[in-house]
Amino acid sequence: MLMAHPAVLNDLVEQYEALRSVHAETSTPEARRRMDDIAYTLCVTTGTRDVEAALAAARSRLLEARRGPLLPS
């Protein structure tokens, strides 16, 4: 499976979380549409079907990327 670059995943997660905060405070059709678009993109880039699973997968991949490549034993 192709993996999204960590910078792309990080940007998507940050955008989604920011829009979720905005949507919770003032729900607008535009904010909801944008949030749905980002949720869809997160699902596609992580190979999941649910936005919560996509967020979890993205965070896991970001954590792995921060740790760096595993060294051969």
mmCIF file as Biopython writes it, N, C-alpha, C and O atoms, coordinates in Angstrom:
data_model
#
loop_
_atom_site.group_PDB
_atom_site.id
_atom_site.type_symbol
_atom_site.label_atom_id
_atom_site.label_alt_id
_atom_site.label_comp_id
_atom_site.label_asym_id
_atom_site.label_entity_id
_atom_site.label_seq_id
_atom_site.pdbx_PDB_ins_code
_atom_site.Cartn_x
_atom_site.Cartn_y
_atom_site.Cartn_z
_atom_site.occupancy
_atom_site.B_iso_or_equiv
_atom_site.auth_seq_id
_atom_site.auth_asym_id
_atom_site.pdbx_PDB_model_num
ATOM 1   N N  . MET A ? 1  ? 0.844   -1.182 0.000  1.0 0.0 1  A 1 
ATOM 2   C CA . MET A ? 1  ? 0.000   0.000  0.000  1.0 0.0 1  A 1 
ATOM 3   C C  . MET A ? 1  ? 0.888   1.244  0.000  1.0 0.0 1  A 1 
ATOM 4   O O  . MET A ? 1  ? 1.893   1.290  0.709  1.0 0.0 1  A 1 
ATOM 5   N N  . LEU A ? 2  ? 0.530   2.221  -0.770 1.0 0.0 2  A 1 
ATOM 6   C CA . LEU A ? 2  ? 1.258   3.481  -0.779 1.0 0.0 2  A 1 
ATOM 7   C C  . LEU A ? 2  ? 1.017   4.218  0.528  1.0 0.0 2  A 1 
ATOM 8   O O  . LEU A ? 2  ? -0.083  4.188  1.080  1.0 0.0 2  A 1 
ATOM 9   N N  . MET A ? 3  ? 2.052   4.875  1.012  1.0 0.0 3  A 1 
ATOM 10  C CA . MET A ? 3  ? 1.949   5.619  2.266  1.0 0.0 3  A 1 
ATOM 11  C C  . MET A ? 3  ? 2.059   7.103  1.982  1.0 0.0 3  A 1 
ATOM 12  O O  . MET A ? 3  ? 2.943   7.543  1.247  1.0 0.0 3  A 1 
ATOM 13  N N  . ALA A ? 4  ? 1.161   7.865  2.565  1.0 0.0 4  A 1 
ATOM 14  C CA . ALA A ? 4  ? 1.222   9.315  2.429  1.0 0.0 4  A 1 
ATOM 15  C C  . ALA A ? 4  ? 2.435   9.831  3.205  1.0 0.0 4  A 1 
ATOM 16  O O  . ALA A ? 4  ? 2.822   9.270  4.230  1.0 0.0 4  A 1 
ATOM 17  N N  . HIS A ? 5  ? 3.010   10.887 2.702  1.0 0.0 5  A 1 
ATOM 18  C CA . HIS A ? 5  ? 4.141   11.522 3.382  1.0 0.0 5  A 1 
ATOM 19  C C  . HIS A ? 5  ? 3.657   12.039 4.739  1.0 0.0 5  A 1 
ATOM 20  O O  . HIS A ? 5  ? 2.541   12.547 4.845  1.0 0.0 5  A 1 
ATOM 21  N N  . PRO A ? 6  ? 4.490   11.910 5.773  1.0 0.0 6  A 1 
ATOM 22  C CA . PRO A ? 6  ? 4.086   12.377 7.103  1.0 0.0 6  A 1 
ATOM 23  C C  . PRO A ? 6  ? 3.627   13.838 7.137  1.0 0.0 6  A 1 
ATOM 24  O O  . PRO A ? 6  ? 2.725   14.183 7.901  1.0 0.0 6  A 1 
ATOM 25  N N  . ALA A ? 7  ? 4.231   14.688 6.326  1.0 0.0 7  A 1 
ATOM 26  C CA . ALA A ? 7  ? 3.809   16.094 6.301  1.0 0.0 7  A 1 
ATOM 27  C C  . ALA A ? 7  ? 2.372   16.228 5.800  1.0 0.0 7  A 1 
ATOM 28  O O  . ALA A ? 7  ? 1.611   17.064 6.287  1.0 0.0 7  A 1 
ATOM 29  N N  . VAL A ? 8  ? 2.011   15.401 4.828  1.0 0.0 8  A 1 
ATOM 30  C CA . VAL A ? 8  ? 0.645   15.422 4.292  1.0 0.0 8  A 1 
ATOM 31  C C  . VAL A ? 8  ? -0.327  14.930 5.358  1.0 0.0 8  A 1 
ATOM 32  O O  . VAL A ? 8  ? -1.366  15.550 5.586  1.0 0.0 8  A 1 
ATOM 33  N N  . LEU A ? 9  ? 0.007   13.820 6.009  1.0 0.0 9  A 1 
ATOM 34  C CA . LEU A ? 9  ? -0.853  13.295 7.067  1.0 0.0 9  A 1 
ATOM 35  C C  . LEU A ? 9  ? -1.007  14.302 8.199  1.0 0.0 9  A 1 
ATOM 36  O O  . LEU A ? 9  ? -2.113  14.517 8.696  1.0 0.0 9  A 1 
ATOM 37  N N  . ASN A ? 10 ? 0.086   14.911 8.603  1.0 0.0 10 A 1 
ATOM 38  C CA . ASN A ? 10 ? 0.039   15.892 9.679  1.0 0.0 10 A 1 
ATOM 39  C C  . ASN A ? 10 ? -0.874  17.064 9.311  1.0 0.0 10 A 1 
ATOM 40  O O  . ASN A ? 10 ? -1.672  17.519 10.129 1.0 0.0 10 A 1 
ATOM 41  N N  . ASP A ? 11 ? -0.749  17.539 8.092  1.0 0.0 11 A 1 
ATOM 42  C CA . ASP A ? 11 ? -1.585  18.655 7.631  1.0 0.0 11 A 1 
ATOM 43  C C  . ASP A ? 11 ? -3.066  18.262 7.641  1.0 0.0 11 A 1 
ATOM 44  O O  . ASP A ? 11 ? -3.910  19.042 8.083  1.0 0.0 11 A 1 
ATOM 45  N N  . LEU A ? 12 ? -3.377  17.073 7.163  1.0 0.0 12 A 1 
ATOM 46  C CA . LEU A ? 12 ? -4.768  16.623 7.134  1.0 0.0 12 A 1 
ATOM 47  C C  . LEU A ? 12 ? -5.339  16.491 8.548  1.0 0.0 12 A 1 
ATOM 48  O O  . LEU A ? 12 ? -6.467  16.910 8.805  1.0 0.0 12 A 1 
ATOM 49  N N  . VAL A ? 13 ? -4.566  15.914 9.453  1.0 0.0 13 A 1 
ATOM 50  C CA . VAL A ? 13 ? -5.031  15.759 10.835 1.0 0.0 13 A 1 
ATOM 51  C C  . VAL A ? 13 ? -5.261  17.127 11.462 1.0 0.0 13 A 1 
ATOM 52  O O  . VAL A ? 13 ? -6.287  17.347 12.107 1.0 0.0 13 A 1 
ATOM 53  N N  . GLU A ? 14 ? -4.322  18.044 11.282 1.0 0.0 14 A 1 
ATOM 54  C CA . GLU A ? 14 ? -4.469  19.391 11.857 1.0 0.0 14 A 1 
ATOM 55  C C  . GLU A ? 14 ? -5.686  20.106 11.281 1.0 0.0 14 A 1 
ATOM 56  O O  . GLU A ? 14 ? -6.446  20.732 12.021 1.0 0.0 14 A 1 
ATOM 57  N N  . GLN A ? 15 ? -5.875  20.016 9.966  1.0 0.0 15 A 1 
ATOM 58  C CA . GLN A ? 15 ? -7.040  20.655 9.343  1.0 0.0 15 A 1 
ATOM 59  C C  . GLN A ? 15 ? -8.339  20.067 9.873  1.0 0.0 15 A 1 
ATOM 60  O O  . GLN A ? 15 ? -9.271  20.801 10.201 1.0 0.0 15 A 1 
ATOM 61  N N  . TYR A ? 16 ? -8.397  18.743 9.957  1.0 0.0 16 A 1 
ATOM 62  C CA . TYR A ? 16 ? -9.617  18.096 10.425 1.0 0.0 16 A 1 
ATOM 63  C C  . TYR A ? 16 ? -9.931  18.512 11.856 1.0 0.0 16 A 1 
ATOM 64  O O  . TYR A ? 16 ? -11.075 18.845 12.167 1.0 0.0 16 A 1 
ATOM 65  N N  . GLU A ? 17 ? -8.929  18.497 12.729 1.0 0.0 17 A 1 
ATOM 66  C CA . GLU A ? 17 ? -9.156  18.857 14.126 1.0 0.0 17 A 1 
ATOM 67  C C  . GLU A ? 17 ? -9.585  20.314 14.266 1.0 0.0 17 A 1 
ATOM 68  O O  . GLU A ? 17 ? -10.451 20.627 15.084 1.0 0.0 17 A 1 
ATOM 69  N N  . ALA A ? 18 ? -8.993  21.199 13.483 1.0 0.0 18 A 1 
ATOM 70  C CA . ALA A ? 18 ? -9.377  22.608 13.528 1.0 0.0 18 A 1 
ATOM 71  C C  . ALA A ? 18 ? -10.813 22.783 13.051 1.0 0.0 18 A 1 
ATOM 72  O O  . ALA A ? 18 ? -11.588 23.518 13.663 1.0 0.0 18 A 1 
ATOM 73  N N  . LEU A ? 19 ? -11.168 22.110 11.960 1.0 0.0 19 A 1 
ATOM 74  C CA . LEU A ? 19 ? -12.539 22.216 11.457 1.0 0.0 19 A 1 
ATOM 75  C C  . LEU A ? 19 ? -13.541 21.586 12.400 1.0 0.0 19 A 1 
ATOM 76  O O  . LEU A ? 19 ? -14.665 22.071 12.524 1.0 0.0 19 A 1 
ATOM 77  N N  . ARG A ? 20 ? -13.151 20.514 13.066 1.0 0.0 20 A 1 
ATOM 78  C CA . ARG A ? 20 ? -14.057 19.880 14.035 1.0 0.0 20 A 1 
ATOM 79  C C  . ARG A ? 20 ? -14.341 20.846 15.181 1.0 0.0 20 A 1 
ATOM 80  O O  . ARG A ? 20 ? -15.467 20.896 15.678 1.0 0.0 20 A 1 
ATOM 81  N N  . SER A ? 21 ? -13.345 21.607 15.604 1.0 0.0 21 A 1 
ATOM 82  C CA . SER A ? 21 ? -13.545 22.611 16.653 1.0 0.0 21 A 1 
ATOM 83  C C  . SER A ? 21 ? -14.471 23.719 16.179 1.0 0.0 21 A 1 
ATOM 84  O O  . SER A ? 21 ? -15.378 24.136 16.900 1.0 0.0 21 A 1 
ATOM 85  N N  . VAL A ? 22 ? -14.235 24.194 14.957 1.0 0.0 22 A 1 
ATOM 86  C CA . VAL A ? 22 ? -15.070 25.247 14.387 1.0 0.0 22 A 1 
ATOM 87  C C  . VAL A ? 22 ? -16.501 24.741 14.238 1.0 0.0 22 A 1 
ATOM 88  O O  . VAL A ? 22 ? -17.454 25.445 14.571 1.0 0.0 22 A 1 
ATOM 89  N N  . HIS A ? 23 ? -16.644 23.521 13.739 1.0 0.0 23 A 1 
ATOM 90  C CA . HIS A ? 23 ? -17.963 22.942 13.512 1.0 0.0 23 A 1 
ATOM 91  C C  . HIS A ? 23 ? -18.720 22.788 14.833 1.0 0.0 23 A 1 
ATOM 92  O O  . HIS A ? 23 ? -19.936 22.974 14.875 1.0 0.0 23 A 1 
ATOM 93  N N  . ALA A ? 24 ? -18.011 22.453 15.904 1.0 0.0 24 A 1 
ATOM 94  C CA . ALA A ? 24 ? -18.654 22.298 17.202 1.0 0.0 24 A 1 
ATOM 95  C C  . ALA A ? 24 ? -19.185 23.630 17.724 1.0 0.0 24 A 1 
ATOM 96  O O  . ALA A ? 24 ? -20.212 23.675 18.401 1.0 0.0 24 A 1 
ATOM 97  N N  . GLU A ? 25 ? -18.482 24.703 17.407 1.0 0.0 25 A 1 
ATOM 98  C CA . GLU A ? 25 ? -18.883 26.025 17.887 1.0 0.0 25 A 1 
ATOM 99  C C  . GLU A ? 25 ? -19.924 26.671 16.983 1.0 0.0 25 A 1 
ATOM 100 O O  . GLU A ? 25 ? -20.964 27.129 17.455 1.0 0.0 25 A 1 
ATOM 101 N N  . THR A ? 26 ? -19.648 26.708 15.703 1.0 0.0 26 A 1 
ATOM 102 C CA . THR A ? 26 ? -20.562 27.339 14.741 1.0 0.0 26 A 1 
ATOM 103 C C  . THR A ? 26 ? -20.630 26.478 13.499 1.0 0.0 26 A 1 
ATOM 104 O O  . THR A ? 26 ? -19.734 26.503 12.654 1.0 0.0 26 A 1 
ATOM 105 N N  . SER A ? 27 ? -21.675 25.738 13.403 1.0 0.0 27 A 1 
ATOM 106 C CA . SER A ? 27 ? -21.829 24.831 12.268 1.0 0.0 27 A 1 
ATOM 107 C C  . SER A ? 27 ? -22.287 25.598 11.032 1.0 0.0 27 A 1 
ATOM 108 O O  . SER A ? 27 ? -23.353 26.214 11.022 1.0 0.0 27 A 1 
ATOM 109 N N  . THR A ? 28 ? -21.456 25.546 9.988  1.0 0.0 28 A 1 
ATOM 110 C CA . THR A ? 28 ? -21.835 26.134 8.712  1.0 0.0 28 A 1 
ATOM 111 C C  . THR A ? 28 ? -21.755 25.044 7.653  1.0 0.0 28 A 1 
ATOM 112 O O  . THR A ? 28 ? -20.963 24.111 7.781  1.0 0.0 28 A 1 
ATOM 113 N N  . PRO A ? 29 ? -22.567 25.155 6.612  1.0 0.0 29 A 1 
ATOM 114 C CA . PRO A ? 29 ? -22.508 24.149 5.545  1.0 0.0 29 A 1 
ATOM 115 C C  . PRO A ? 29 ? -21.116 24.059 4.912  1.0 0.0 29 A 1 
ATOM 116 O O  . PRO A ? 29 ? -20.664 22.971 4.558  1.0 0.0 29 A 1 
ATOM 117 N N  . GLU A ? 30 ? -20.450 25.183 4.772  1.0 0.0 30 A 1 
ATOM 118 C CA . GLU A ? 30 ? -19.115 25.190 4.164  1.0 0.0 30 A 1 
ATOM 119 C C  . GLU A ? 30 ? -18.105 24.451 5.047  1.0 0.0 30 A 1 
ATOM 120 O O  . GLU A ? 30 ? -17.304 23.657 4.555  1.0 0.0 30 A 1 
ATOM 121 N N  . ALA A ? 31 ? -18.152 24.719 6.350  1.0 0.0 31 A 1 
ATOM 122 C CA . ALA A ? 31 ? -17.229 24.037 7.277  1.0 0.0 31 A 1 
ATOM 123 C C  . ALA A ? 31 ? -17.506 22.536 7.281  1.0 0.0 31 A 1 
ATOM 124 O O  . ALA A ? 31 ? -16.575 21.731 7.303  1.0 0.0 31 A 1 
ATOM 125 N N  . ARG A ? 32 ? -18.782 22.160 7.261  1.0 0.0 32 A 1 
ATOM 126 C CA . ARG A ? 32 ? -19.141 20.736 7.252  1.0 0.0 32 A 1 
ATOM 127 C C  . ARG A ? 32 ? -18.666 20.057 5.971  1.0 0.0 32 A 1 
ATOM 128 O O  . ARG A ? 32 ? -18.158 18.936 6.010  1.0 0.0 32 A 1 
ATOM 129 N N  . ARG A ? 33 ? -18.831 20.733 4.839  1.0 0.0 33 A 1 
ATOM 130 C CA . ARG A ? 33 ? -18.374 20.191 3.550  1.0 0.0 33 A 1 
ATOM 131 C C  . ARG A ? 33 ? -16.866 19.994 3.560  1.0 0.0 33 A 1 
ATOM 132 O O  . ARG A ? 33 ? -16.366 18.950 3.141  1.0 0.0 33 A 1 
ATOM 133 N N  . ARG A ? 34 ? -16.154 20.987 4.032  1.0 0.0 34 A 1 
ATOM 134 C CA . ARG A ? 34 ? -14.687 20.913 4.078  1.0 0.0 34 A 1 
ATOM 135 C C  . ARG A ? 34 ? -14.240 19.790 5.024  1.0 0.0 34 A 1 
ATOM 136 O O  . ARG A ? 34 ? -13.300 19.052 4.729  1.0 0.0 34 A 1 
ATOM 137 N N  . MET A ? 35 ? -14.925 19.676 6.153  1.0 0.0 35 A 1 
ATOM 138 C CA . MET A ? 35 ? -14.594 18.622 7.102  1.0 0.0 35 A 1 
ATOM 139 C C  . MET A ? 35 ? -14.852 17.245 6.481  1.0 0.0 35 A 1 
ATOM 140 O O  . MET A ? 35 ? -14.052 16.326 6.659  1.0 0.0 35 A 1 
ATOM 141 N N  . ASP A ? 36 ? -15.945 17.103 5.765  1.0 0.0 36 A 1 
ATOM 142 C CA . ASP A ? 36 ? -16.246 15.843 5.078  1.0 0.0 36 A 1 
ATOM 143 C C  . ASP A ? 36 ? -15.190 15.521 4.023  1.0 0.0 36 A 1 
ATOM 144 O O  . ASP A ? 36 ? -14.779 14.369 3.880  1.0 0.0 36 A 1 
ATOM 145 N N  . ASP A ? 37 ? -14.753 16.539 3.287  1.0 0.0 37 A 1 
ATOM 146 C CA . ASP A ? 37 ? -13.713 16.337 2.261  1.0 0.0 37 A 1 
ATOM 147 C C  . ASP A ? 37 ? -12.403 15.860 2.887  1.0 0.0 37 A 1 
ATOM 148 O O  . ASP A ? 37 ? -11.756 14.945 2.378  1.0 0.0 37 A 1 
ATOM 149 N N  . ILE A ? 38 ? -12.031 16.482 3.981  1.0 0.0 38 A 1 
ATOM 150 C CA . ILE A ? 38 ? -10.782 16.095 4.643  1.0 0.0 38 A 1 
ATOM 151 C C  . ILE A ? 38 ? -10.917 14.708 5.255  1.0 0.0 38 A 1 
ATOM 152 O O  . ILE A ? 38 ? -9.974  13.918 5.212  1.0 0.0 38 A 1 
ATOM 153 N N  . ALA A ? 39 ? -12.080 14.405 5.825  1.0 0.0 39 A 1 
ATOM 154 C CA . ALA A ? 39 ? -12.308 13.066 6.383  1.0 0.0 39 A 1 
ATOM 155 C C  . ALA A ? 39 ? -12.172 12.014 5.285  1.0 0.0 39 A 1 
ATOM 156 O O  . ALA A ? 39 ? -11.548 10.973 5.493  1.0 0.0 39 A 1 
ATOM 157 N N  . TYR A ? 40 ? -12.749 12.280 4.131  1.0 0.0 40 A 1 
ATOM 158 C CA . TYR A ? 40 ? -12.653 11.350 3.007  1.0 0.0 40 A 1 
ATOM 159 C C  . TYR A ? 40 ? -11.186 11.160 2.601  1.0 0.0 40 A 1 
ATOM 160 O O  . TYR A ? 40 ? -10.740 10.032 2.388  1.0 0.0 40 A 1 
ATOM 161 N N  . THR A ? 41 ? -10.451 12.251 2.497  1.0 0.0 41 A 1 
ATOM 162 C CA . THR A ? 41 ? -9.044  12.191 2.101  1.0 0.0 41 A 1 
ATOM 163 C C  . THR A ? 41 ? -8.224  11.423 3.138  1.0 0.0 41 A 1 
ATOM 164 O O  . THR A ? 41 ? -7.351  10.634 2.776  1.0 0.0 41 A 1 
ATOM 165 N N  . LEU A ? 42 ? -8.497  11.648 4.414  1.0 0.0 42 A 1 
ATOM 166 C CA . LEU A ? 42 ? -7.815  10.896 5.467  1.0 0.0 42 A 1 
ATOM 167 C C  . LEU A ? 42 ? -8.092  9.399  5.330  1.0 0.0 42 A 1 
ATOM 168 O O  . LEU A ? 42 ? -7.183  8.579  5.459  1.0 0.0 42 A 1 
ATOM 169 N N  . CYS A ? 43 ? -9.343  9.053  5.071  1.0 0.0 43 A 1 
ATOM 170 C CA . CYS A ? 43 ? -9.698  7.631  4.915  1.0 0.0 43 A 1 
ATOM 171 C C  . CYS A ? 43 ? -8.968  7.017  3.721  1.0 0.0 43 A 1 
ATOM 172 O O  . CYS A ? 43 ? -8.448  5.905  3.814  1.0 0.0 43 A 1 
ATOM 173 N N  . VAL A ? 44 ? -8.931  7.729  2.618  1.0 0.0 44 A 1 
ATOM 174 C CA . VAL A ? 44 ? -8.258  7.216  1.425  1.0 0.0 44 A 1 
ATOM 175 C C  . VAL A ? 44 ? -6.760  7.058  1.672  1.0 0.0 44 A 1 
ATOM 176 O O  . VAL A ? 44 ? -6.173  6.041  1.303  1.0 0.0 44 A 1 
ATOM 177 N N  . THR A ? 45 ? -6.145  8.053  2.291  1.0 0.0 45 A 1 
ATOM 178 C CA . THR A ? 45 ? -4.696  8.012  2.485  1.0 0.0 45 A 1 
ATOM 179 C C  . THR A ? 45 ? -4.257  7.009  3.543  1.0 0.0 45 A 1 
ATOM 180 O O  . THR A ? 45 ? -3.093  6.609  3.570  1.0 0.0 45 A 1 
ATOM 181 N N  . THR A ? 46 ? -5.184  6.595  4.421  1.0 0.0 46 A 1 
ATOM 182 C CA . THR A ? 46 ? -4.824  5.636  5.462  1.0 0.0 46 A 1 
ATOM 183 C C  . THR A ? 46 ? -5.402  4.249  5.206  1.0 0.0 46 A 1 
ATOM 184 O O  . THR A ? 46 ? -5.119  3.310  5.951  1.0 0.0 46 A 1 
ATOM 185 N N  . GLY A ? 47 ? -6.211  4.117  4.156  1.0 0.0 47 A 1 
ATOM 186 C CA . GLY A ? 47 ? -6.797  2.818  3.835  1.0 0.0 47 A 1 
ATOM 187 C C  . GLY A ? 47 ? -7.873  2.389  4.809  1.0 0.0 47 A 1 
ATOM 188 O O  . GLY A ? 47 ? -8.052  1.196  5.053  1.0 0.0 47 A 1 
ATOM 189 N N  . THR A ? 48 ? -8.594  3.353  5.370  1.0 0.0 48 A 1 
ATOM 190 C CA . THR A ? 48 ? -9.655  3.061  6.329  1.0 0.0 48 A 1 
ATOM 191 C C  . THR A ? 48 ? -10.994 3.530  5.771  1.0 0.0 48 A 1 
ATOM 192 O O  . THR A ? 48 ? -11.051 4.170  4.722  1.0 0.0 48 A 1 
ATOM 193 N N  . ARG A ? 49 ? -12.066 3.205  6.481  1.0 0.0 49 A 1 
ATOM 194 C CA . ARG A ? 49 ? -13.403 3.597  6.029  1.0 0.0 49 A 1 
ATOM 195 C C  . ARG A ? 49 ? -14.121 4.511  7.009  1.0 0.0 49 A 1 
ATOM 196 O O  . ARG A ? 49 ? -15.245 4.940  6.747  1.0 0.0 49 A 1 
ATOM 197 N N  . ASP A ? 50 ? -13.491 4.809  8.122  1.0 0.0 50 A 1 
ATOM 198 C CA . ASP A ? 50 ? -14.111 5.585  9.183  1.0 0.0 50 A 1 
ATOM 199 C C  . ASP A ? 50 ? -13.128 6.671  9.611  1.0 0.0 50 A 1 
ATOM 200 O O  . ASP A ? 50 ? -11.933 6.412  9.752  1.0 0.0 50 A 1 
ATOM 201 N N  . VAL A ? 51 ? -13.629 7.873  9.815  1.0 0.0 51 A 1 
ATOM 202 C CA . VAL A ? 51 ? -12.722 8.986  10.104 1.0 0.0 51 A 1 
ATOM 203 C C  . VAL A ? 51 ? -11.966 8.775  11.422 1.0 0.0 51 A 1 
ATOM 204 O O  . VAL A ? 51 ? -10.800 9.158  11.521 1.0 0.0 51 A 1 
ATOM 205 N N  . GLU A ? 52 ? -12.597 8.183  12.422 1.0 0.0 52 A 1 
ATOM 206 C CA . GLU A ? 52 ? -11.882 7.951  13.679 1.0 0.0 52 A 1 
ATOM 207 C C  . GLU A ? 52 ? -10.758 6.937  13.482 1.0 0.0 52 A 1 
ATOM 208 O O  . GLU A ? 52 ? -9.674  7.088  14.046 1.0 0.0 52 A 1 
ATOM 209 N N  . ALA A ? 53 ? -11.016 5.915  12.689 1.0 0.0 53 A 1 
ATOM 210 C CA . ALA A ? 53 ? -9.960  4.937  12.375 1.0 0.0 53 A 1 
ATOM 211 C C  . ALA A ? 53 ? -8.863  5.600  11.553 1.0 0.0 53 A 1 
ATOM 212 O O  . ALA A ? 53 ? -7.683  5.311  11.746 1.0 0.0 53 A 1 
ATOM 213 N N  . ALA A ? 54 ? -9.245  6.488  10.638 1.0 0.0 54 A 1 
ATOM 214 C CA . ALA A ? 54 ? -8.261  7.200  9.818  1.0 0.0 54 A 1 
ATOM 215 C C  . ALA A ? 54 ? -7.382  8.096  10.682 1.0 0.0 54 A 1 
ATOM 216 O O  . ALA A ? 54 ? -6.168  8.153  10.484 1.0 0.0 54 A 1 
ATOM 217 N N  . LEU A ? 55 ? -7.987  8.793  11.633 1.0 0.0 55 A 1 
ATOM 218 C CA . LEU A ? 55 ? -7.205  9.645  12.530 1.0 0.0 55 A 1 
ATOM 219 C C  . LEU A ? 55 ? -6.242  8.814  13.365 1.0 0.0 55 A 1 
ATOM 220 O O  . LEU A ? 55 ? -5.083  9.192  13.542 1.0 0.0 55 A 1 
ATOM 221 N N  . ALA A ? 56 ? -6.712  7.695  13.872 1.0 0.0 56 A 1 
ATOM 222 C CA . ALA A ? 56 ? -5.847  6.815  14.664 1.0 0.0 56 A 1 
ATOM 223 C C  . ALA A ? 56 ? -4.693  6.287  13.815 1.0 0.0 56 A 1 
ATOM 224 O O  . ALA A ? 56 ? -3.548  6.264  14.268 1.0 0.0 56 A 1 
ATOM 225 N N  . ALA A ? 57 ? -4.989  5.865  12.586 1.0 0.0 57 A 1 
ATOM 226 C CA . ALA A ? 57 ? -3.944  5.350  11.697 1.0 0.0 57 A 1 
ATOM 227 C C  . ALA A ? 57 ? -2.945  6.446  11.344 1.0 0.0 57 A 1 
ATOM 228 O O  . ALA A ? 57 ? -1.737  6.207  11.333 1.0 0.0 57 A 1 
ATOM 229 N N  . ALA A ? 58 ? -3.442  7.637  11.059 1.0 0.0 58 A 1 
ATOM 230 C CA . ALA A ? 58 ? -2.558  8.752  10.713 1.0 0.0 58 A 1 
ATOM 231 C C  . ALA A ? 58 ? -1.652  9.101  11.886 1.0 0.0 58 A 1 
ATOM 232 O O  . ALA A ? 58 ? -0.454  9.318  11.706 1.0 0.0 58 A 1 
ATOM 233 N N  . ARG A ? 59 ? -2.219  9.157  13.084 1.0 0.0 59 A 1 
ATOM 234 C CA . ARG A ? 59 ? -1.402  9.472  14.276 1.0 0.0 59 A 1 
ATOM 235 C C  . ARG A ? 59 ? -0.353  8.396  14.520 1.0 0.0 59 A 1 
ATOM 236 O O  . ARG A ? 59 ? 0.779   8.696  14.900 1.0 0.0 59 A 1 
ATOM 237 N N  . SER A ? 60 ? -0.731  7.159  14.303 1.0 0.0 60 A 1 
ATOM 238 C CA . SER A ? 60 ? 0.220   6.052  14.474 1.0 0.0 60 A 1 
ATOM 239 C C  . SER A ? 60 ? 1.369   6.172  13.478 1.0 0.0 60 A 1 
ATOM 240 O O  . SER A ? 60 ? 2.533   6.001  13.840 1.0 0.0 60 A 1 
ATOM 241 N N  . ARG A ? 61 ? 1.040   6.465  12.233 1.0 0.0 61 A 1 
ATOM 242 C CA . ARG A ? 61 ? 2.086   6.617  11.210 1.0 0.0 61 A 1 
ATOM 243 C C  . ARG A ? 61 ? 2.968   7.821  11.493 1.0 0.0 61 A 1 
ATOM 244 O O  . ARG A ? 61 ? 4.175   7.781  11.254 1.0 0.0 61 A 1 
ATOM 245 N N  . LEU A ? 62 ? 2.369   8.891  12.001 1.0 0.0 62 A 1 
ATOM 246 C CA . LEU A ? 62 ? 3.164   10.071 12.342 1.0 0.0 62 A 1 
ATOM 247 C C  . LEU A ? 62 ? 4.125   9.754  13.487 1.0 0.0 62 A 1 
ATOM 248 O O  . LEU A ? 62 ? 5.273   10.198 13.480 1.0 0.0 62 A 1 
ATOM 249 N N  . LEU A ? 63 ? 3.660   8.995  14.456 1.0 0.0 63 A 1 
ATOM 250 C CA . LEU A ? 63 ? 4.520   8.591  15.567 1.0 0.0 63 A 1 
ATOM 251 C C  . LEU A ? 63 ? 5.673   7.732  15.057 1.0 0.0 63 A 1 
ATOM 252 O O  . LEU A ? 63 ? 6.816   7.928  15.469 1.0 0.0 63 A 1 
ATOM 253 N N  . GLU A ? 64 ? 5.389   6.790  14.173 1.0 0.0 64 A 1 
ATOM 254 C CA . GLU A ? 64 ? 6.437   5.953  13.586 1.0 0.0 64 A 1 
ATOM 255 C C  . GLU A ? 64 ? 7.447   6.798  12.814 1.0 0.0 64 A 1 
ATOM 256 O O  . GLU A ? 64 ? 8.651   6.554  12.888 1.0 0.0 64 A 1 
ATOM 257 N N  . ALA A ? 65 ? 6.956   7.785  12.079 1.0 0.0 65 A 1 
ATOM 258 C CA . ALA A ? 65 ? 7.846   8.645  11.289 1.0 0.0 65 A 1 
ATOM 259 C C  . ALA A ? 65 ? 8.764   9.454  12.199 1.0 0.0 65 A 1 
ATOM 260 O O  . ALA A ? 65 ? 9.928   9.680  11.869 1.0 0.0 65 A 1 
ATOM 261 N N  . ARG A ? 66 ? 8.241   9.892  13.345 1.0 0.0 66 A 1 
ATOM 262 C CA . ARG A ? 66 ? 9.065   10.666 14.287 1.0 0.0 66 A 1 
ATOM 263 C C  . ARG A ? 66 ? 10.150  9.810  14.919 1.0 0.0 66 A 1 
ATOM 264 O O  . ARG A ? 66 ? 11.243  10.290 15.217 1.0 0.0 66 A 1 
ATOM 265 N N  . ARG A ? 67 ? 9.833   8.525  15.120 1.0 0.0 67 A 1 
ATOM 266 C CA . ARG A ? 67 ? 10.812  7.612  15.715 1.0 0.0 67 A 1 
ATOM 267 C C  . ARG A ? 67 ? 11.944  7.296  14.758 1.0 0.0 67 A 1 
ATOM 268 O O  . ARG A ? 67 ? 13.050  6.967  15.187 1.0 0.0 67 A 1 
ATOM 269 N N  . GLY A ? 68 ? 11.677  7.391  13.476 1.0 0.0 68 A 1 
ATOM 270 C CA . GLY A ? 68 ? 12.703  7.101  12.474 1.0 0.0 68 A 1 
ATOM 271 C C  . GLY A ? 68 ? 12.660  5.657  12.036 1.0 0.0 68 A 1 
ATOM 272 O O  . GLY A ? 68 ? 11.917  4.848  12.593 1.0 0.0 68 A 1 
ATOM 273 N N  . PRO A ? 69 ? 13.459  5.337  11.036 1.0 0.0 69 A 1 
ATOM 274 C CA . PRO A ? 69 ? 13.466  3.957  10.519 1.0 0.0 69 A 1 
ATOM 275 C C  . PRO A ? 69 ? 14.034  2.983  11.543 1.0 0.0 69 A 1 
ATOM 276 O O  . PRO A ? 69 ? 14.916  3.318  12.335 1.0 0.0 69 A 1 
ATOM 277 N N  . LEU A ? 70 ? 13.503  1.780  11.499 1.0 0.0 70 A 1 
ATOM 278 C CA . LEU A ? 70 ? 14.021  0.735  12.379 1.0 0.0 70 A 1 
ATOM 279 C C  . LEU A ? 70 ? 15.363  0.254  11.838 1.0 0.0 70 A 1 
ATOM 280 O O  . LEU A ? 70 ? 15.539  0.083  10.632 1.0 0.0 70 A 1 
ATOM 281 N N  . LEU A ? 71 ? 16.285  0.044  12.737 1.0 0.0 71 A 1 
ATOM 282 C CA . LEU A ? 71 ? 17.604  -0.440 12.341 1.0 0.0 71 A 1 
ATOM 283 C C  . LEU A ? 71 ? 17.565  -1.965 12.229 1.0 0.0 71 A 1 
ATOM 284 O O  . LEU A ? 71 ? 16.935  -2.638 13.044 1.0 0.0 71 A 1 
ATOM 285 N N  . PRO A ? 72 ? 18.242  -2.500 11.215 1.0 0.0 72 A 1 
ATOM 286 C CA . PRO A ? 72 ? 18.258  -3.966 11.112 1.0 0.0 72 A 1 
ATOM 287 C C  . PRO A ? 72 ? 18.983  -4.582 12.297 1.0 0.0 72 A 1 
ATOM 288 O O  . PRO A ? 72 ? 19.938  -4.008 12.820 1.0 0.0 72 A 1 
ATOM 289 N N  . SER A ? 73 ? 18.520  -5.760 12.718 1.0 0.0 73 A 1 
ATOM 290 C CA . SER A ? 73 ? 19.151  -6.405 13.884 1.0 0.0 73 A 1 
ATOM 291 C C  . SER A ? 73 ? 20.293  -7.298 13.488 1.0 0.0 73 A 1 
ATOM 292 O O  . SER A ? 73 ? 20.925  -7.910 14.349 1.0 0.0 73 A 1 
#
